[in-house]
Amino acid sequence: MNEVFAVAASWQVALPASIVADTMAVLDTVAADGTTSMQRDIRDGKPSELEYWNGAVVRLAREKGIPVPTHEFIYHSLLLQEQRAREVAASRP
């Protein structure tokens, strides 16, 4: 969330100073075994929102020279998982 906040600020996107803490407070209410639609899509070999979420953060950060190591790691790790899951799903009868 701090990486997203830094990227948003670099693009002059006005976010409340409390946005990171507020968002984390909401995430803390999610059940431990809960899953996101992106997680389910990748697992099921379906197209996900990866390019529009983490991928966008990585691309926008790169344009401004903002380091986003967490998003880089997540994006590149999940991209490989998504590609593999699609290959497996496509090979099913």
Long-range contacts (C-beta under 8 A, 24 or more apart in sequence): 3-57, 3-61, 3-66, 3-67, 3-68, 3-69, 3-70, 3-71, 4-57, 4-71, 6-61, 6-66, 6-68, 7-57, 7-60, 7-61, 7-64, 7-66, 7-68, 10-60, 10-61, 10-64, 10-66, 11-60, 11-64, 38-78, 41-82, 42-78, 42-81, 42-82, 42-85, 43-85, 44-85, 44-89, 45-85, 45-86, 45-87, 45-88, 45-89, 45-90, 46-86, 46-89, 47-86, 48-78, 48-82, 50-75, 50-78, 50-79, 50-82, 54-78, 55-79
